[in-house]
Each structure stands twice: as structure tokens, then as C-alpha cells.
Amino acid sequence: MILVPGPHVLNGTTDLASSRVFLGAFRLMYAGLIVLAISAGLLLGLHVIGVTLPVDAPARPVALWLDVVAAGIAAAAYGVFFSAPLRMLVWPVAIGMMAHALRWWTLSMALTWPPARSLPACSWG
């Protein structure tokens, strides 16, 4: 999550909307190069060790409490990475944990349409 160039895409889009075309275009190209480097590194690493990306679901289910705790740690790591004040991390962590619990619940309801499984968490979190 931290490797995805979200800030570069947002800043590039904001620059384009503010008529700073060259700066916005270069920021978006930089974000594209980051995505390309991540993808190439992943595919090369998988090729070197002779592994493919799994297509099936995980072999064992993950407990809700463990999944929610992991989501909270990821939200805290993202906030720390972008130098958010520690006293302000409570809200992103709490909302991230609740949104991920909501997503886990919709996945367990066995909805067949994939966007319907993630929509509640995306619109709420």
C-alpha cells in the first residue's frame, strides 16, 4: 500500500486541474514509472524463484479479529510514513479497522458480484 504512488497521482491531477500542465504531466509520468518498476520487480522476482501468483482463494480462513488488527497496523504504518502526528493516528486506524471489518463481513456473506463485496468498505472508509 505504501509503495503505490497515490500522492504523486493526486498531486499530478491537481496540477493538471490548476493549469500547470507540464508539472502535472511529469508527476503523472513519475507515478507511472513507479508502478512500472513495482510491477517489473514483482514479475522478475516471481520468475527468478519460479513461483506464480495464486489464482485461488487462500487455503485457510483468517479470523476477523486478526484481519482487523492487521488493517489497523497497515493504517498506522501509512500515517507514520507520511508523518502524521501520532495523536491524530487514532481516527484513521479506527476507521480503517472498521471499514476492513465491514469488508470482511461482506466477503463472508458470499456475495457473488465482486464490486458489491468491496463497495461498503470503500464508501464508508
N, C-alpha and C positions, 0 to 999 in steps of 0.2 A: 504494500500500500504506500509506503514512504517513497519507494522508487518511482512511482508513477508521477509524471511531470505535471500534475494538476495546477500548481501555481503558475507555471510557465504558460500553460494553455489559457488560464484565466487572464493573466496579465497581457498576453498577446491579443486575446479577443477584446479586452478593454482598450488596448492601444488602437486596434483597428476601428473600434466604435468612436474613439476620440480623434479620428483622422490622422493618427500617427502611423501611416501605412507601412513604412519601412521598418520601424521598430517592432510593430506588431507582427509583420511577416517574418522577421528574423527570430522573434521569440517563438512563434509557432513552428518554424523550421527547427529550432533548437529542441523544442519539445518532441518533434517527430524523430529527430536523431537520437534522443534519449530512448524513446520507445523502440526504435530500430536496434539500438545497442543492447537493450534488455532482451529483446526477442532473439537476436542473434546469439547472445551469450547463453540464453536458456537452451536454444536448439543445439548449439555446439556442445554444451555440457552434457545434454542428454545423449547426443550422438557418441561422444567420447566414452561414456560409461555404458553405452549400449542399452539404454532404457527409453521407453516411450511414455508419453503422457497417458495416465489412466483414463479410460473412457467410462468405465463402470462407476457406480457409487462406492463409497468407502466400504471396506469389508466389515467393519464393526461400527455400531452407532455410538455417538458421543453423547454423554449425559448433558442435560440442559444446563445445569449449574456450571459445569466445566467449560461449555461453549460460551456462556455469558461472561465468565471470568476472563477467558481468552480475549473476547471482544473488548472488555474494559481495559485490559493491558495494551491492546493494539491502539485504542483511542488515546490512552495516556501517552504511549510512545509517539504518536503523531503530534500531539500537543507539545511534548517536550522537544521534539525535533524542530518545531517551528517557534521555539522559545516563548511559549505561552506562560504566563505567570502561574505558579503552582497552585495558588488559591483558586484560580479560575478553571483548573482541570476537572473539578468535581462535576460540573454540568456536562461537558462533552462526554466524560466517562459514563455518567449515569444515563444520558440519553442514548449513547452508543450501546450500552448494555441492554437497555430496554428495547431498542429497535432490533437488536440482534436476537433477543428472546422472542420478539414478535415474529421475526423471520423464521426462526427455528420452529415456532408453533405452526406457522402456515405450511412449512415443509412437512411437518408431521401430520398435517391434515390430508396429505396426499392429493393436493390439487393437481390436476393434470396440465394445466396451461402454465408454462414456466413464468411468464411475466406476473401472473396472479400470485405466485409464491413470493416474489420479492417486492411487489408494489406496496404492501402495507408498511414494510420497514423503510423503504425509500421515501415514501411520502410522509412518514411520521418522524424519521430520524433525520 
